[in-house]
């Protein structure tokens, strides 16, 4: 799972009655918390938290033991519990950058869009400073995933699980797990299969526990299988399991779980077995009825019923409204799918799943449109299972499934064989996130999605889409202060726009390069690039953009102290807005002319121009703009020593702003800039 859950003390994840044995390990881990570390023995105050490592193979119950320990300790950490899984269902490592973003989200700390690993991990450590928090890092691949996330204070505690030792993190002793002791293994088997079966044949139950190597995952599978067949005994399953031939590729360590899984899988009806295999494609190892329905090509109701049956058999776990493939079973499912399903069938199933996800995302966004709109009419034609009752329900669906949807987009792009669907999925997800969360709030996620689009565009040689992705990424870089990175991307977008012969992308990139140079204070280059953008707009007769660019040139000339050039540019902007009939634009441009005249030491001219601007604002009916201009007039009159006239203009501004909280901000460029 790619998501991170912040768990308060009252909600600590501890499943009462579902944990068996491991009392010796629990006692050892708790004792290890208070053990003197290397710093203490050296006479130094510890600066890093204690790291408790639980090592064991998948299926050994390492996550369950860690969860039980976290549940017991949660009360000692008033700032709550943070949980993150560091391995994908396919066995790949989760990048530290992604884990850090998820932890920051759980802590309620904004993560800058496009920030790198070092910056994000530093933010995590800063957010945890001064807190007493328990950090649960599940299924770490190596120390490089864990070490950057460790807080710089000793008051926190880290519980990590891994297959082996985390070499590189000092002062960590792994608690290595084998199988459960016989008594606990039999008790776990009886929890699922029923106590009576164990009571009437305890010796056979012990034999079955030994066949499973005491591995909790294997015992859960066989216990669930017995629970579904009340007429069979423990001896029946023990005999059938013994008769199951070994597979050559199964090592001694993984054989108990692999045999138990093969046994249970072999008894499934063919349609259910196919659904189970195809769940290896579920993004982030999480699926719902829609995912299973699309993968298998069956109805949503049939898929939901099958998933619930899998939960009863121990093949899946529930996580809220979703069904989770246990990490220990994910590689077994994938191996089965690759051996039993043709590649074309697997690709078709993946395409159906992506298409279903796209339609759900389109429905999620369309529900926010007004009644009677084209999107709502199209939405009404969709099956009921693909429609949302209202916008809040759609927003909640998106919130709960956001990690799965992001994982789905990443997997679709990585696959490389369904790029058209992948592009549609990313586009639909961008629109849904922007609609329900807002572009500003969703910026970190949108940054990652634009990077995915860029990857597909470069792979397929799609210059227009490459230009669009680069422009979107550069805009986000610019907003977060990475102006030089933004400049590099704007230049690359310009090249892509030219290759695509796309005048919009070319013009937008040219203007944005000028904006980046303006932000860097390089006035000469800013003027040069704005001039190029202006020439492009003039050649295409785009008068509104031409007027706006004259305003941007005027602003740069003003910053550079070239007041003559600034006045010429702003007057050209005034003329353009006049031809367009844009009265507010004309008034704003005139106000900037007045500002430059004042900077140039011509206050009387500035007063006349500002008075003219007030008149145009009045004609436009823009009272806030009128008020701002009156205030400017008052400031100018004060500097000229005419306090009485200044008071009159301030009074006019106050009357105009009686129903407003603040004056209108006069800007030299349009709001969209």
C-alpha positions as CSV (number, residue, x, y, z in Angstrom):
1,X,0.0,0.0,0.0
2,X,1.3,3.5,-0.9
3,X,-0.7,5.4,1.6
4,X,0.3,6.5,5.1
5,X,-2.1,6.3,8.0
6,X,-1.8,8.7,11.0
7,X,-3.2,6.9,13.9
8,X,-4.0,8.7,17.2
9,X,-3.7,6.9,20.5
10,X,-7.4,6.2,20.6
11,X,-7.2,4.7,17.1
12,X,-4.0,2.7,17.3
13,X,-4.2,-0.3,15.0
14,X,-4.5,-3.2,17.3
15,X,-6.7,-6.1,16.4
16,X,-8.0,-7.6,19.6
17,X,-8.2,-11.4,19.6
18,X,-6.4,-11.9,16.3
19,X,-2.8,-12.0,17.6
20,X,-1.3,-15.3,18.9
21,X,2.0,-16.2,20.5
22,X,5.2,-14.2,20.1
23,X,5.1,-13.3,23.8
24,X,8.9,-13.9,24.1
25,X,9.5,-11.6,21.1
26,X,7.2,-8.9,22.4
27,X,9.0,-9.0,25.8
28,X,12.4,-8.8,24.1
29,X,11.4,-5.9,21.9
30,X,9.9,-3.9,24.8
31,X,13.1,-4.5,26.8
32,X,15.2,-3.3,23.9
33,X,13.5,0.1,24.1
34,X,15.2,0.9,27.4
35,X,18.5,-0.8,26.6
36,X,21.5,1.6,26.7
37,X,22.6,2.6,23.3
38,X,26.1,3.2,22.0
39,X,25.8,7.0,22.7
40,X,24.7,6.4,26.3
41,X,27.5,3.9,26.9
42,X,29.9,6.5,25.5
43,X,28.6,9.2,27.8
44,X,26.8,11.1,25.1
45,X,23.1,12.1,25.0
46,X,21.3,10.2,22.3
47,X,20.3,12.3,19.3
48,X,18.4,9.7,17.3
49,X,15.5,7.5,18.2
50,X,15.7,3.8,19.1
51,X,15.0,1.6,16.0
52,X,13.3,-1.8,16.7
53,X,13.7,-4.1,13.8
54,X,11.5,-7.2,13.3
55,X,13.1,-9.4,10.6
56,X,11.4,-12.3,8.9
57,X,10.2,-13.8,5.6
58,X,6.9,-12.7,4.1
59,X,4.1,-14.7,5.8
60,X,6.0,-15.1,9.1
61,X,3.7,-12.5,10.8
62,X,6.3,-9.8,11.1
63,X,3.8,-7.0,10.3
64,X,1.3,-8.5,12.7
65,X,3.9,-8.6,15.5
66,X,4.9,-5.0,14.7
67,X,1.3,-4.0,14.7
68,X,0.7,-5.6,18.1
69,X,3.8,-3.9,19.5
70,X,2.8,-0.5,18.1
71,X,-0.7,-1.0,19.7
72,X,0.8,-1.8,23.1
73,X,3.2,1.2,22.9
74,X,0.9,3.8,21.4
75,X,-0.2,5.1,24.8
76,X,3.4,6.2,25.5
77,X,3.5,8.4,22.4
78,X,0.9,11.2,22.7
79,X,1.6,12.6,19.3
80,X,0.3,9.5,17.6
81,X,1.5,6.8,15.3
82,X,2.7,7.2,11.7
83,X,2.7,4.2,9.4
84,X,4.2,3.7,6.0
85,X,4.8,0.7,3.8
86,X,8.2,0.8,2.0
87,X,7.6,-2.0,-0.6
88,X,5.1,-2.2,-3.5
89,X,3.0,-5.3,-3.9
90,X,5.2,-6.3,-6.8
91,X,8.2,-6.3,-4.5
92,X,9.7,-3.0,-5.7
93,X,11.1,-0.4,-3.3
94,X,9.0,2.7,-2.7
95,X,11.1,5.8,-3.3
96,X,12.1,7.7,-0.2
97,X,10.7,10.9,-1.8
98,X,7.2,9.3,-2.1
99,X,7.3,8.0,1.5
100,X,8.4,11.4,2.8
101,X,5.5,13.1,1.0
102,X,3.0,10.7,2.5
103,X,4.4,11.2,6.0
104,X,4.2,15.0,5.6
105,X,0.6,14.6,4.4
106,X,-0.2,12.6,7.5
107,X,1.5,15.2,9.7
108,X,-0.5,18.0,8.0
109,X,2.7,19.6,6.6
110,X,2.6,21.0,3.1
111,X,5.1,19.3,0.8
112,X,6.4,21.6,-2.0
113,X,5.5,20.4,-5.5
114,X,8.6,19.0,-7.2
115,X,10.8,19.1,-4.1
116,X,13.6,16.5,-4.1
117,X,14.3,13.7,-1.6
118,X,16.7,15.7,0.6
119,X,14.4,18.6,1.0
120,X,11.4,16.4,1.8
121,X,13.2,14.2,4.3
122,X,14.5,17.3,6.0
123,X,10.9,18.6,6.3
124,X,9.9,15.2,7.8
125,X,12.7,15.5,10.5
126,X,11.7,19.1,11.2
127,X,8.0,18.2,11.5
128,X,8.9,15.4,14.0
129,X,11.2,17.6,16.1
130,X,9.6,18.3,19.5
131,X,7.1,15.5,19.0
132,X,6.9,12.2,20.8
133,X,5.8,10.0,17.9
134,X,5.9,6.3,17.0
135,X,7.0,5.7,13.4
136,X,6.1,2.2,11.9
137,X,8.0,1.5,8.7
138,X,6.7,-1.7,7.2
139,X,8.6,-4.0,4.8
140,X,11.8,-2.0,4.4
141,X,14.1,-3.2,1.6
142,X,17.3,-1.7,3.1
143,X,18.7,0.9,5.4
144,X,18.7,3.6,2.6
145,X,14.9,3.7,2.8
146,X,14.8,4.1,6.6
147,X,17.8,6.2,7.6
148,X,16.7,9.5,5.9
149,X,13.4,9.3,7.7
150,X,14.7,8.9,11.2
151,X,14.0,12.0,13.4
152,X,16.9,13.9,15.0
153,X,15.5,13.4,18.5
154,X,15.6,10.4,20.9
155,X,12.0,10.9,22.2
156,X,10.5,9.2,19.1
157,X,10.5,5.4,18.5
158,X,10.8,3.6,15.2
159,X,9.5,0.1,14.6
160,X,10.6,-1.4,11.3
161,X,10.0,-4.7,9.6
162,X,12.3,-6.2,6.9
163,X,13.4,-9.5,5.4
164,X,16.9,-9.1,6.8
165,X,19.1,-6.8,8.8
166,X,19.2,-3.1,8.1
167,X,22.9,-2.8,7.7
168,X,24.1,0.8,8.0
169,X,21.8,1.9,10.8
170,X,23.8,1.9,14.0
171,X,22.7,0.3,17.3
172,X,19.9,-1.9,15.7
173,X,19.5,-5.5,16.8
174,X,17.0,-7.5,14.7
175,X,14.3,-9.6,16.3
176,X,14.3,-12.5,13.8
177,X,11.1,-14.5,13.5
178,X,10.7,-18.1,12.7
179,X,7.4,-20.1,12.9
180,X,4.9,-19.9,15.7
181,X,5.3,-22.3,18.6
182,X,3.0,-25.3,18.3
183,X,0.5,-24.2,20.9
184,X,0.0,-20.7,19.3
185,X,-0.1,-22.2,15.8
186,X,-2.9,-24.6,16.8
187,X,-4.8,-21.8,18.5
188,X,-4.5,-19.7,15.3
189,X,-5.8,-22.6,13.2
190,X,-8.7,-23.1,15.6
191,X,-9.6,-19.4,15.4
192,X,-10.5,-19.9,11.7
193,X,-11.4,-23.6,11.4
194,X,-13.4,-23.8,14.7
195,X,-12.3,-25.0,18.1
196,X,-14.3,-28.2,18.0
197,X,-12.3,-29.6,15.1
198,X,-9.1,-28.9,17.0
199,X,-10.5,-30.4,20.3
200,X,-11.5,-33.7,18.7
201,X,-8.2,-34.3,16.9
202,X,-5.4,-32.2,18.6
203,X,-2.6,-34.4,17.4
204,X,-3.6,-34.0,13.7
205,X,-3.9,-30.2,14.3
206,X,-0.3,-30.2,15.6
207,X,0.8,-32.2,12.6
208,X,-0.9,-29.7,10.3
209,X,0.8,-26.8,12.1
210,X,4.1,-28.5,11.6
211,X,3.4,-29.0,7.9
212,X,2.8,-25.2,7.7
213,X,6.1,-24.6,9.5
214,X,4.2,-22.5,12.0
215,X,3.8,-19.8,9.5
216,X,0.8,-17.6,10.3
217,X,-0.1,-16.9,6.7
218,X,-0.2,-20.6,5.8
219,X,-2.3,-21.4,8.8
220,X,-4.8,-18.6,8.1
221,X,-5.2,-20.0,4.5
222,X,-5.9,-23.5,5.6
223,X,-8.1,-22.4,8.5
224,X,-10.2,-20.3,6.2
225,X,-10.5,-23.2,3.8
226,X,-11.7,-25.5,6.6
227,X,-14.2,-22.9,7.7
228,X,-15.8,-22.9,4.3
229,X,-16.1,-26.7,4.4
230,X,-17.7,-27.6,7.8
231,X,-18.1,-31.3,6.8
232,X,-14.4,-31.9,6.4
233,X,-11.9,-32.6,9.3
234,X,-8.4,-31.4,10.0
235,X,-7.2,-34.8,9.0
236,X,-8.7,-34.4,5.5
237,X,-6.8,-31.2,4.8
238,X,-3.6,-32.6,6.4
239,X,-3.7,-35.6,4.1
240,X,-4.4,-33.6,1.0
241,X,-1.7,-31.1,1.8
242,X,0.8,-34.0,2.2
243,X,-0.2,-35.4,-1.1
244,X,0.5,-32.1,-2.9
245,X,3.6,-32.4,-5.0
246,X,6.5,-30.0,-4.3
247,X,7.5,-27.4,-6.9
248,X,11.1,-27.3,-8.0
249,X,11.4,-23.6,-7.6
250,X,10.1,-23.5,-4.0
251,X,12.9,-23.2,-1.4
252,X,12.6,-24.7,2.1
253,X,11.9,-21.3,3.5
254,X,8.9,-20.4,1.3
255,X,7.6,-23.9,0.7
256,X,5.0,-24.0,3.6
257,X,3.2,-20.9,2.5
258,X,3.5,-21.7,-1.2
259,X,2.1,-25.2,-0.7
260,X,-0.8,-23.9,1.5
261,X,-1.6,-21.3,-1.2
262,X,-1.4,-23.8,-4.1
263,X,-3.7,-26.1,-2.1
264,X,-6.4,-23.5,-1.5
265,X,-6.1,-22.0,-5.0
266,X,-6.5,-25.5,-6.5
267,X,-10.0,-25.9,-4.9
268,X,-11.3,-22.6,-6.3
269,X,-13.9,-22.6,-9.1
270,X,-12.4,-21.6,-12.4
271,X,-14.0,-18.1,-12.6
272,X,-12.9,-17.3,-9.0
273,X,-9.4,-18.6,-9.6
274,X,-9.1,-16.3,-12.7
275,X,-10.2,-13.3,-10.7
276,X,-7.7,-14.1,-8.0
277,X,-4.8,-14.4,-10.5
278,X,-5.7,-11.1,-12.1
279,X,-5.7,-9.3,-8.8
280,X,-1.9,-9.3,-9.3
281,X,-2.6,-6.3,-11.6
282,X,-4.4,-4.3,-8.8
283,X,-2.6,-1.0,-8.3
284,X,-0.9,-0.8,-4.9
285,X,-2.3,-4.2,-4.2
286,X,-5.7,-2.7,-3.5
287,X,-8.9,-3.4,-5.3
288,X,-12.6,-2.8,-5.1
289,X,-15.6,-4.4,-6.8
290,X,-15.1,-2.2,-9.9
291,X,-11.4,-3.2,-10.2
292,X,-12.2,-6.9,-10.0
293,X,-15.2,-6.5,-12.3
294,X,-13.1,-4.8,-15.0
295,X,-10.2,-7.2,-14.7
296,X,-12.4,-10.3,-15.0
297,X,-15.1,-8.9,-17.3
298,X,-17.9,-9.8,-14.9
299,X,-20.6,-7.8,-13.1
300,X,-19.8,-5.6,-10.2
301,X,-22.1,-7.5,-7.9
302,X,-20.5,-10.9,-8.8
303,X,-17.0,-9.4,-8.3
304,X,-17.9,-8.0,-4.9
305,X,-19.3,-11.4,-3.8
306,X,-16.1,-13.2,-5.0
307,X,-13.9,-10.7,-3.2
308,X,-15.8,-11.2,0.1
309,X,-15.3,-15.0,-0.3
310,X,-11.6,-14.5,-0.7
311,X,-11.5,-12.5,2.5
312,X,-13.2,-15.5,4.3
313,X,-10.6,-17.8,2.9
314,X,-7.7,-15.5,4.0
315,X,-6.7,-14.8,0.5
316,X,-7.5,-11.0,0.9
317,X,-7.8,-8.6,3.7
318,X,-10.2,-5.7,4.0
319,X,-8.9,-2.2,4.3
320,X,-11.9,0.2,4.7
321,X,-13.9,-0.1,1.5
322,X,-11.1,-1.7,-0.4
323,X,-9.7,-5.3,-0.5
324,X,-5.9,-5.8,0.0
325,X,-3.8,-8.5,-1.5
326,X,-1.4,-9.6,1.4
327,X,2.1,-8.8,0.5
328,X,3.2,-12.4,1.0
329,X,0.7,-13.6,-1.6
330,X,1.3,-11.0,-4.3
331,X,4.4,-12.7,-5.9
332,X,2.5,-16.0,-5.9
333,X,-0.5,-14.5,-7.7
334,X,1.8,-12.8,-10.2
335,X,3.6,-16.1,-10.9
336,X,0.3,-17.9,-11.4
337,X,-1.0,-15.2,-13.7
338,X,2.2,-15.2,-15.8
339,X,2.1,-19.0,-16.1
340,X,-1.6,-19.6,-16.7
341,X,-2.9,-16.5,-18.6
342,X,-1.8,-15.5,-22.1
343,X,0.0,-12.2,-22.4
344,X,-2.8,-10.9,-24.7
345,X,-5.5,-11.8,-22.1
346,X,-3.5,-10.1,-19.3
347,X,-3.1,-6.9,-21.4
348,X,-6.8,-6.9,-22.2
349,X,-7.6,-7.2,-18.5
350,X,-5.3,-4.3,-17.7
351,X,-6.9,-2.2,-20.5
352,X,-10.4,-2.9,-19.1
353,X,-9.3,-1.9,-15.6
354,X,-7.7,1.4,-16.9
355,X,-10.8,2.2,-19.0
356,X,-13.1,1.6,-16.0
357,X,-10.9,3.9,-13.9
358,X,-11.0,6.6,-16.6
359,X,-14.8,6.5,-16.7
360,X,-15.1,6.7,-12.9
361,X,-12.7,9.7,-12.9
362,X,-14.7,11.4,-15.6
363,X,-17.9,10.8,-13.7
364,X,-16.2,12.0,-10.5
365,X,-15.4,15.3,-12.2
366,X,-18.6,15.7,-14.2
367,X,-20.8,15.5,-11.1
368,X,-19.5,19.0,-10.2
369,X,-20.8,20.6,-13.4
370,X,-24.2,22.4,-13.3
371,X,-27.4,20.5,-14.1
372,X,-28.2,20.5,-17.8
373,X,-24.5,20.9,-18.9
374,X,-23.1,18.7,-21.6
375,X,-21.0,16.8,-19.1
376,X,-24.0,16.1,-16.9
377,X,-26.0,14.9,-19.9
378,X,-23.2,12.6,-20.8
379,X,-23.0,11.4,-17.2
380,X,-26.7,10.5,-17.2
381,X,-26.0,8.0,-20.0
382,X,-23.5,6.0,-17.9
383,X,-24.5,2.8,-16.0
384,X,-25.7,3.5,-12.5
385,X,-22.7,1.8,-11.0
386,X,-20.4,4.4,-12.6
387,X,-22.3,7.4,-11.4
388,X,-22.0,9.3,-8.1
389,X,-25.1,10.6,-6.3
390,X,-23.6,14.0,-5.6
391,X,-20.3,16.0,-5.6
392,X,-19.4,15.3,-1.9
393,X,-19.7,11.5,-2.5
394,X,-17.5,11.9,-5.5
395,X,-14.9,13.9,-3.5
396,X,-14.9,11.3,-0.8
397,X,-14.4,8.5,-3.3
398,X,-11.5,10.4,-4.8
399,X,-10.0,11.1,-1.4
400,X,-10.1,7.4,-0.3
401,X,-8.7,6.1,-3.5
402,X,-6.2,8.7,-4.3
403,X,-3.1,6.6,-3.4
404,X,-4.6,3.7,-5.6
405,X,-5.3,6.1,-8.5
406,X,-1.8,7.6,-8.4
407,X,-0.3,4.1,-8.3
408,X,-2.5,3.1,-11.2
409,X,-1.2,6.1,-13.3
410,X,2.4,5.2,-12.5
411,X,1.9,1.5,-13.4
412,X,0.1,2.4,-16.6
413,X,3.0,4.6,-17.7
414,X,5.6,2.1,-16.6
415,X,3.9,-0.6,-18.6
416,X,4.6,1.3,-21.9
417,X,2.2,-0.8,-24.0
418,X,-1.1,1.1,-23.3
419,X,0.2,4.7,-23.6
420,X,-3.1,6.0,-25.1
421,X,-5.0,4.7,-22.1
422,X,-2.3,5.9,-19.7
423,X,-2.5,9.4,-21.1
424,X,-6.3,9.4,-20.8
425,X,-6.0,8.2,-17.2
426,X,-3.5,10.8,-16.2
427,X,-5.6,13.6,-17.9
428,X,-8.8,12.4,-16.1
429,X,-7.0,12.2,-12.8
430,X,-5.5,15.7,-13.2
431,X,-8.9,17.2,-13.9
432,X,-10.6,15.3,-11.0
433,X,-7.9,16.4,-8.5
434,X,-8.0,20.0,-9.7
435,X,-11.8,20.1,-9.6
436,X,-12.2,18.6,-6.1
437,X,-9.1,19.7,-4.3
438,X,-8.0,22.8,-6.3
439,X,-4.9,23.2,-8.3
440,X,-3.0,24.8,-5.4
441,X,-3.8,22.1,-2.9
442,X,-3.2,19.2,-5.3
443,X,0.1,20.7,-6.7
444,X,2.4,18.0,-5.4
445,X,0.3,15.2,-6.9
446,X,-0.2,17.2,-10.2
447,X,3.6,17.6,-10.4
448,X,4.1,13.9,-10.4
449,X,1.3,13.4,-12.9
450,X,2.8,15.9,-15.3
451,X,6.1,14.1,-15.0
452,X,4.4,10.9,-16.1
453,X,2.9,12.7,-19.1
454,X,6.3,14.0,-20.0
455,X,7.7,10.5,-19.8
456,X,5.1,9.1,-22.2
457,X,5.5,12.1,-24.6
458,X,9.2,11.7,-24.8
459,X,8.9,7.9,-25.3
460,X,6.3,8.3,-28.1
461,X,7.8,11.5,-29.6
462,X,4.6,13.5,-28.9
463,X,6.0,17.1,-29.2
464,X,2.8,18.9,-28.4
465,X,2.1,16.9,-25.2
466,X,5.8,17.2,-24.3
467,X,5.5,21.0,-24.5
468,X,2.3,21.0,-22.4
469,X,3.9,18.8,-19.7
470,X,7.0,20.9,-19.6
471,X,5.0,24.2,-19.3
472,X,2.9,22.7,-16.5
473,X,6.0,21.5,-14.6
474,X,7.8,24.8,-15.1
475,X,4.8,26.7,-13.8
476,X,4.9,24.6,-10.6
477,X,8.7,25.1,-10.3
478,X,8.2,28.9,-10.7
479,X,5.5,28.9,-8.0
480,X,7.8,27.2,-5.5
481,X,10.8,29.4,-6.1
482,X,12.8,27.1,-8.4
483,X,13.1,29.8,-11.0
484,X,16.2,28.5,-12.7
485,X,14.7,25.0,-13.0
486,X,11.6,26.7,-14.4
487,X,13.6,28.6,-17.0
488,X,15.3,25.4,-18.2
489,X,11.9,23.8,-18.7
490,X,10.4,26.8,-20.4
491,X,13.2,26.7,-22.9
492,X,12.7,23.0,-23.5
493,X,9.0,23.6,-23.9
494,X,9.8,26.3,-26.5
495,X,11.8,23.7,-28.5
496,X,9.0,21.1,-28.2
497,X,6.4,23.7,-29.3
498,X,8.4,24.6,-32.3
499,X,8.9,20.9,-33.2
500,X,5.1,20.5,-32.9
501,X,4.5,23.7,-34.9
502,X,2.2,24.7,-32.0
503,X,1.8,28.5,-31.9
504,X,0.1,28.5,-28.5
505,X,2.8,26.5,-26.8
506,X,5.5,28.5,-28.6
507,X,4.0,31.8,-27.6
508,X,3.3,30.7,-24.0
509,X,6.9,29.4,-23.6
510,X,8.5,32.5,-25.0
511,X,6.5,34.7,-22.7
512,X,7.2,32.5,-19.7
513,X,11.0,32.6,-20.4
514,X,10.7,36.4,-20.2
515,X,8.8,36.0,-16.9
516,X,11.5,33.8,-15.5
517,X,14.2,36.3,-16.4
518,X,12.1,39.0,-14.8
519,X,11.9,37.0,-11.6
520,X,15.7,36.6,-11.7
521,X,16.1,40.4,-12.1
522,X,17.7,40.1,-15.6
523,X,15.8,43.0,-17.1
524,X,17.6,43.0,-20.4
525,X,16.8,39.4,-21.2
526,X,13.3,39.8,-19.9
527,X,12.6,42.6,-22.3
528,X,14.2,40.7,-25.1
529,X,12.0,37.6,-24.6
530,X,8.8,39.7,-24.0
531,X,9.6,41.5,-27.2
532,X,9.8,38.1,-29.1
533,X,6.5,37.0,-27.5
534,X,4.9,40.4,-28.5
535,X,6.1,40.0,-32.1
536,X,4.5,36.5,-32.2
537,X,1.2,37.9,-30.9
538,X,1.2,40.8,-33.3
539,X,1.8,38.5,-36.2
540,X,-1.3,36.5,-35.3
541,X,-3.4,39.5,-34.6
542,X,-4.0,38.5,-30.9
543,X,-4.8,42.0,-29.6
544,X,-5.6,41.0,-26.0
545,X,-2.3,39.2,-25.5
546,X,-0.5,42.0,-27.3
547,X,-1.9,44.5,-24.8
548,X,-1.0,42.3,-21.9
549,X,2.6,41.9,-23.2
550,X,3.0,45.6,-23.6
551,X,2.1,45.8,-19.9
552,X,4.7,43.3,-19.0
553,X,7.3,45.1,-21.0
554,X,6.2,48.3,-19.2
555,X,6.7,46.7,-15.8
556,X,10.2,45.4,-16.7
557,X,11.3,48.8,-18.0
558,X,9.9,50.4,-14.8
559,X,11.9,48.0,-12.6
560,X,15.0,48.8,-14.7
561,X,14.5,52.6,-14.2
562,X,13.9,53.1,-18.0
563,X,10.9,55.3,-17.5
564,X,10.7,56.6,-21.1
565,X,10.4,53.0,-22.5
566,X,8.0,52.1,-19.7
567,X,5.7,55.0,-20.6
568,X,5.7,54.0,-24.3
569,X,4.9,50.4,-23.5
570,X,2.1,51.3,-21.0
571,X,0.6,53.8,-23.5
572,X,0.6,51.1,-26.2
573,X,-1.2,48.8,-23.7
574,X,-3.8,51.6,-23.1
575,X,-4.4,51.9,-26.9
576,X,-4.8,48.1,-27.2
577,X,-7.3,47.9,-24.4
578,X,-9.2,50.9,-25.9
579,X,-9.5,49.1,-29.3
580,X,-10.7,46.0,-27.4
581,X,-13.3,48.0,-25.5
582,X,-11.8,46.7,-22.3
583,X,-12.6,49.5,-19.9
584,X,-11.2,48.0,-16.7
585,X,-8.0,47.1,-18.6
586,X,-7.7,50.6,-19.9
587,X,-8.2,52.1,-16.5
588,X,-5.5,49.8,-14.9
589,X,-3.0,50.5,-17.7
590,X,-3.6,54.3,-17.3
591,X,-3.0,53.9,-13.5
592,X,0.4,52.3,-14.4
593,X,1.2,55.2,-16.7
594,X,0.4,57.5,-13.8
595,X,2.7,55.5,-11.5
596,X,5.6,55.7,-14.0
597,X,5.1,59.4,-14.4
598,X,5.3,59.9,-10.7
599,X,8.5,57.8,-10.5
600,X,9.9,60.0,-13.4
601,X,9.3,63.1,-11.3
602,X,6.3,64.4,-13.2
603,X,3.6,64.6,-10.5
604,X,1.3,67.0,-12.3
605,X,1.1,64.7,-15.3
606,X,0.6,61.8,-13.0
607,X,-2.4,63.5,-11.4
608,X,-4.0,64.2,-14.7
609,X,-3.5,60.6,-15.9
610,X,-4.8,59.1,-12.6
611,X,-7.9,61.3,-12.8
612,X,-8.5,60.0,-16.3
613,X,-8.1,56.5,-15.0
614,X,-10.7,57.1,-12.3
615,X,-13.2,58.2,-15.0
616,X,-12.6,55.0,-17.0
617,X,-13.0,52.9,-13.9
618,X,-16.2,54.7,-13.2
619,X,-17.5,54.0,-16.7
620,X,-16.5,50.3,-16.2
621,X,-18.5,50.2,-13.0
622,X,-15.5,48.9,-11.1
623,X,-15.9,50.5,-7.7
624,X,-12.9,48.8,-6.1
625,X,-10.7,50.0,-8.9
626,X,-12.1,53.5,-8.5
627,X,-11.3,53.4,-4.7
628,X,-7.8,52.2,-5.3
629,X,-7.2,55.1,-7.8
630,X,-8.7,57.6,-5.4
631,X,-6.2,56.4,-2.7
632,X,-3.4,56.8,-5.2
633,X,-4.5,60.3,-6.0
634,X,-4.6,61.1,-2.3
635,X,-1.0,59.8,-1.8
636,X,0.2,62.0,-4.7
637,X,-1.6,65.0,-3.4
638,X,-0.1,64.5,0.0
639,X,3.3,64.5,-1.5
640,X,2.5,67.7,-3.4
641,X,1.3,69.3,-0.1
642,X,-2.4,69.5,-0.9
643,X,-3.8,67.8,2.2
644,X,-7.4,69.1,1.8
645,X,-7.7,67.5,-1.7
646,X,-6.1,64.4,-0.4
647,X,-8.7,64.1,2.4
648,X,-11.5,64.4,-0.2
649,X,-10.1,61.6,-2.3
650,X,-9.6,59.4,0.8
651,X,-13.2,60.0,1.7
652,X,-14.4,59.0,-1.7
653,X,-12.3,55.8,-1.4
654,X,-13.8,55.0,2.0
655,X,-17.4,55.4,0.6
656,X,-16.6,53.2,-2.3
657,X,-15.1,50.6,0.0
658,X,-17.9,50.7,2.6
659,X,-19.0,47.1,1.6
660,X,-15.5,45.8,0.9
661,X,-12.7,44.6,3.2
662,X,-9.7,45.8,1.3
663,X,-8.9,48.0,-1.7
664,X,-8.4,46.6,-5.1
665,X,-4.8,45.8,-5.9
666,X,-3.6,47.5,-9.1
667,X,-1.4,45.2,-11.1
668,X,0.6,45.8,-14.2
669,X,-0.5,42.5,-15.7
670,X,-3.7,40.6,-15.9
671,X,-4.9,38.3,-13.2
672,X,-4.0,35.2,-15.1
673,X,-0.3,36.2,-15.1
